[in-house]
Each structure stands twice: as structure tokens, then as C-alpha cells.
Amino acid sequence: MIRVLFAAKPKDWDEYRDVLPDAVARAGIDAQIVTEADPETVDYIVYAPSSSVQDFTPYTRLKAVLNLWAGVENVVGNPTLTVPLCRMVDPGMTAGMVEFCVGHTLRHHLGMDRDICRGDTDWRPHVPPLARDRKVTVLGLGELGREVALALRRLDFDVAGWSRSAKDLSGIACLSGDEGLDVALARAEILILLLPLTDATRDLIDAARLAAMPEGAFIINPGRGPLIVDDALLAALDVGRIAHATLDVFRVEPLPGDHPFWSHPGVTVTPHIASATRVETASAVIAKNIRRGEAGETLLHVVDRAAGY
């Protein structure tokens, strides 16, 4: 029998306790899923980087670590982890991210905040532009970024995407490399950040890159907090270079009560809810990867250690 260690917080186990074993059984896998085990008896670890398992050396039978989250920046550099690490690519999470990004893009595109009338002095009719006249740039064309870009294109937005390596998406102007990033930012009336956090992307959106964006642009960041230099964003908001920033992720979470993002009129704070792993669909992904591993097939969503994601 395969032994699977669920290494995460107790509250996570409460959510997966019934659903994950059922998904594994339906995949035809004879497995025992436990929250405690002798390390040398464990075949797979379903993992959250916040768990107590930080040294993988004792897990001598381990075949793979299956991350519960999309982000792997807190585990990918662990020198004791030598088996394949698989990030979570959950169709439920992807759908939730698409809905969040499309919703806030439409909010900023249509000027919904301005148009909500709270008194007769707010009666200021205007004609918003059509989607085809609004340039949106998505930084990051992985699973999440690709689906967000395609969803916005289906709504007729003028969409470009940028990634480190070249991509090809129908209807999307795909850019890459440093020169491509300059082009991507220069056109970004609405900028959506869906990049992984790596050494190359940390502090990517600094003062110079904010200054390269169109006057009065909007930023939506449901990716990773450290992609943006906080002080540079606040300065750009203060002078109107950036009209508004919707931020779902932060360098420190929960966002400290004294952080200026809370009180700035040009910032919307949401509590890291853009998209969460959905237990049912994530369990199916985990079960599928265990089945593939046992069948000797290539695992899905294996992390490139050199790239960091």
C-alpha cells in the first residue's frame, strides 16, 4: 500500500480529510493518507510550505512532493528536497483567478468606483470606452496568466502578455525578454501581475517601470506582493502616474495595520482572496499525479528548480 503524508496545517487537513482519500480511491490507487508517519515509510508528501516538514532527508522512500499551492518560492530552494516537486495547477483555482481579474479589470475600465452615486453632487454622466479601446497587459503567461489573458480577449479587450520565455497565444500580443517588458509596460493602461516570485521578478515593478506606464494607468496584483516596490507605487499614486492599484497580495500578510496602503485613496486592499485552491479539484490533481507516479509516467507540473517555478 502507498503511504501519503499530508504535511500541512490542521485546518487544511480538516478540509481535505474526506475529499482527498475519496479522490485517490476513485483514481484506483490503494493508498493510506496520514498526517503522521515514520519518514522512511512515506512514498508521497502532499505539502504546504508552512508545515513542520522542512528537512526531507529522512524520507528515504519519497518519490515526489505535491505542493498544495501554486507558489513554490518557500520550498523550491530547500537543499534537502531532491525528488520532483510539483506545483499545484488547479482548474478551480484558475477559474477563480480569471473571475477576480476580469471583475476588477471591468471595474477600472468602466470607472465603476466613480459612477456609484451617493448624492446629487455625484451625478456626472460620462461615456466609458469600449473594451476594444482599452489596452490591458498581463505579466506572466503561465497557467493563470494565460487563462486571464484569453478571457479578457474574449471580452474584446486589446490584450498583450509578457513572459520570460516566448509564448504564442491566439489573439494575444505575446512579448518576452527585457525589450518586450518595456513594450508591455508602455501600453499597459491596465496592468495585471501574475508572475511567480523569483530572484528575477522580485521588485520588478519599481519606480522606473511605473514611470514607463501610461499616465493614469491601473494596476491589479493578485500574484505576489514583492513583485512591486511599495514605496515606489505609493509615490506613483500620489502624483497620478498610477490612478489606482487593486492589491490582493503583500510583502507581509496580513497587511500590517499601520501600512499606508490601508489609508491611501488610490489603493484597494483585498485579503489574499483572488483565488484559492479548491479542495475538490485540487484533490483530483493530486490523485492524478500519484497515479501517474505509480504508473511510471511523467508527473504533471514539475517545478524547474533553475527557473524557480
PyMOL commands that set and color helices and strands:
alter all, ss='L'
color gray80, all
select helices_A, chain A and resi 10-16+19-26+39-41+91-110+112-115+120-122+131-133+143-154+177-186+207-211+225-227+230-238+279-294
alter helices_A, ss='H'
color red, helices_A
select strands_A, chain A and resi 2-7+31-34+44-47+64-67+85-86+135-139+158-163+173-176+190-193+217-221+242-247+267-269
alter strands_A, ss='S'
color yellow, strands_A
deselect
rebuild
show_as cartoon
